């Protein structure tokens, strides 16, 4: 793993050109990805647990163009080994040493190992950026996903009427990366 942080640096978001694992790679989302992103976000089998998205392609393009200059988040297109888009994931909401991740959607044609490998890549890039903790929420009725996060070491720290709230402490993140190092044996390769 390439480390861009120092011990004294405040963690923050920096957009790498590419993050590569064993079978997947992340690349920065661009306005050319609007159709793919909308195909995922508007899919009724995938959007049951997402915030509502406008079907307006131009609105998506405008959001992606605004994202280009937004230094408070990193939004990736997940690609398979052949460079085909198979998902999205976003890191955002910096709170000191903690980051949030979400907008995680995998296409039906994503490799079987895409969930765990993309999770390893998310935590690898976050730690390279200097983050030591994570926080996120999962819809209560999205049982498959919240059970997944809990199996990987996330701790449920609260809830409201619609969501469970989670935290991953540094020790849990390190344990996850150690436990699943066989999924990305060469480590995440980060190109700045």
C-alpha positions as CSV (number, residue, x, y, z in Angstrom):
1,X,0.0,0.0,0.0
2,X,1.3,3.5,-0.8
3,X,1.0,5.8,2.1
4,X,0.4,9.5,1.5
5,X,0.0,10.5,5.1
6,X,2.3,11.4,7.9
7,X,1.8,10.7,11.6
8,X,1.1,14.4,12.2
9,X,-1.1,15.1,9.2
10,X,-4.8,15.6,9.6
11,X,-6.6,13.1,7.3
12,X,-8.3,14.4,4.3
13,X,-9.6,13.4,0.9
14,X,-7.3,13.3,-2.1
15,X,-8.4,11.8,-5.4
16,X,-6.1,9.1,-6.6
17,X,-6.0,8.3,-10.3
18,X,-6.5,4.6,-9.7
19,X,-6.6,2.1,-6.8
20,X,-5.9,-1.5,-7.9
21,X,-6.5,-4.7,-6.1
22,X,-6.4,-8.3,-7.4
23,X,-9.5,-8.4,-9.5
24,X,-10.9,-4.9,-9.2
25,X,-9.8,-1.4,-9.6
26,X,-11.3,2.0,-8.6
27,X,-11.0,5.0,-10.7
28,X,-12.4,8.5,-10.2
29,X,-15.9,9.0,-11.4
30,X,-16.3,11.6,-14.2
31,X,-19.3,13.1,-16.0
32,X,-18.9,10.4,-18.7
33,X,-20.1,7.9,-16.0
34,X,-23.5,9.5,-15.6
35,X,-25.4,6.8,-17.5
36,X,-23.7,4.0,-15.7
37,X,-24.3,5.6,-12.3
38,X,-28.0,6.2,-13.1
39,X,-28.4,2.6,-14.4
40,X,-27.4,1.4,-10.9
41,X,-29.2,4.1,-8.8
42,X,-32.4,3.8,-10.8
43,X,-32.5,-0.1,-10.8
44,X,-35.5,-1.0,-8.6
45,X,-33.7,-4.1,-7.3
46,X,-30.7,-1.9,-6.1
47,X,-32.3,1.4,-5.1
48,X,-34.6,0.1,-2.4
49,X,-32.1,1.1,0.3
50,X,-30.7,4.3,-1.3
51,X,-31.7,7.9,-1.1
52,X,-33.9,8.9,-4.0
53,X,-32.1,9.9,-7.2
54,X,-33.5,12.0,-10.1
55,X,-33.6,10.2,-13.4
56,X,-32.4,13.4,-15.0
57,X,-29.1,12.6,-16.8
58,X,-28.1,16.3,-17.0
59,X,-28.6,16.7,-13.2
60,X,-26.2,13.7,-12.7
61,X,-23.7,15.2,-15.1
62,X,-23.9,18.5,-13.2
63,X,-23.3,16.7,-9.9
64,X,-20.3,14.9,-11.3
65,X,-18.8,18.1,-12.7
66,X,-19.2,19.7,-9.3
67,X,-17.6,16.7,-7.7
68,X,-14.5,17.2,-9.8
69,X,-13.5,20.3,-7.7
70,X,-15.0,19.0,-4.4
71,X,-12.1,18.1,-2.0
72,X,-14.5,16.7,0.7
73,X,-15.2,13.4,-1.0
74,X,-13.9,10.7,-3.3
75,X,-16.3,8.9,-5.7
76,X,-15.1,5.9,-7.5
77,X,-16.3,3.7,-10.3
78,X,-15.4,0.1,-9.5
79,X,-14.1,-1.8,-12.6
80,X,-13.4,-5.4,-13.1
81,X,-10.1,-6.7,-14.5
82,X,-11.2,-5.9,-18.1
83,X,-11.9,-2.3,-17.2
84,X,-15.7,-2.8,-17.3
85,X,-17.6,-0.7,-14.7
86,X,-19.2,-3.0,-12.1
87,X,-20.1,-0.6,-9.3
88,X,-19.6,2.6,-7.4
89,X,-18.4,3.6,-3.9
90,X,-17.9,7.0,-2.2
91,X,-15.8,8.2,0.7
92,X,-17.0,11.4,2.4
93,X,-18.1,13.2,5.6
94,X,-14.7,13.6,7.2
95,X,-15.0,13.9,11.0
96,X,-11.4,14.2,12.3
97,X,-9.8,10.8,11.9
98,X,-13.1,9.2,10.8
99,X,-14.6,8.9,7.3
100,X,-17.9,7.7,6.0
101,X,-18.4,5.5,3.1
102,X,-21.5,4.7,1.0
103,X,-23.0,5.0,-2.4
104,X,-21.7,1.4,-2.6
105,X,-23.6,-0.4,-5.4
106,X,-22.4,-3.5,-7.2
107,X,-23.8,-4.3,-10.7
108,X,-25.3,-7.8,-11.3
109,X,-22.2,-8.6,-13.5
110,X,-19.7,-7.8,-10.7
111,X,-17.3,-10.6,-9.9
112,X,-18.4,-12.8,-6.9
113,X,-15.5,-11.5,-4.8
114,X,-16.4,-7.8,-5.5
115,X,-18.0,-7.1,-2.2
116,X,-15.1,-8.1,0.0
117,X,-12.4,-6.9,-2.4
118,X,-14.1,-3.5,-2.8
119,X,-14.4,-3.3,1.0
120,X,-10.7,-4.0,1.5
121,X,-9.8,-1.4,-1.1
122,X,-12.1,1.2,0.6
123,X,-10.3,0.7,3.9
124,X,-6.9,0.6,2.2
125,X,-7.4,3.9,0.5
126,X,-8.9,5.4,3.7
127,X,-5.9,4.4,5.8
128,X,-3.5,5.7,3.1
129,X,-5.3,9.0,3.4
130,X,-4.6,9.0,7.2
131,X,-8.1,7.9,8.4
132,X,-8.1,5.5,11.4
133,X,-11.9,5.2,11.9
134,X,-15.0,4.9,9.9
135,X,-18.7,5.7,10.4
136,X,-21.7,4.9,8.2
137,X,-25.3,4.1,8.2
138,X,-27.3,1.2,6.7
139,X,-31.1,1.0,6.3
140,X,-32.6,-1.3,8.9
141,X,-34.4,-3.3,6.2
142,X,-31.1,-3.9,4.3
143,X,-30.4,-6.9,6.6
144,X,-27.9,-8.5,4.2
145,X,-25.7,-5.4,4.2
146,X,-25.8,-4.6,7.9
147,X,-25.1,-8.2,8.7
148,X,-22.1,-8.1,6.3
149,X,-20.6,-5.0,8.1
150,X,-21.1,-6.6,11.5
151,X,-19.3,-9.8,10.4
152,X,-16.4,-7.6,9.3
153,X,-16.1,-5.8,12.7
154,X,-18.4,-2.8,12.5
155,X,-20.1,-1.9,15.8
156,X,-23.7,-0.7,15.8
157,X,-23.6,2.5,17.8
158,X,-27.1,3.9,17.3
159,X,-30.3,3.9,15.3
160,X,-33.2,6.0,14.2
161,X,-36.5,5.1,12.6
162,X,-34.9,4.1,9.3
163,X,-31.2,3.4,9.8
164,X,-28.6,1.6,12.0
165,X,-25.5,3.7,12.6
166,X,-22.1,2.0,12.7
167,X,-18.5,2.7,13.6
168,X,-15.3,0.9,12.8
169,X,-12.4,1.6,15.1
170,X,-8.8,1.5,14.1
171,X,-8.2,-2.0,15.6
172,X,-11.2,-3.4,13.7
173,X,-10.0,-1.9,10.4
174,X,-6.5,-3.3,10.9
175,X,-8.0,-6.7,11.7
176,X,-10.2,-6.6,8.6
177,X,-7.3,-5.7,6.4
178,X,-5.2,-8.5,8.0
179,X,-7.9,-11.1,7.8
180,X,-8.6,-10.5,4.1
181,X,-5.1,-9.8,2.9
182,X,-5.4,-12.9,0.8
183,X,-8.1,-11.1,-1.3
184,X,-5.5,-8.4,-2.2
185,X,-2.2,-10.2,-1.6
186,X,-0.1,-7.5,-3.2
187,X,-1.9,-4.9,-1.2
188,X,-3.8,-2.0,-2.7
189,X,-1.8,-0.2,-5.3
190,X,-2.6,3.5,-5.2
191,X,-1.6,5.8,-8.1
192,X,-1.7,9.4,-7.2
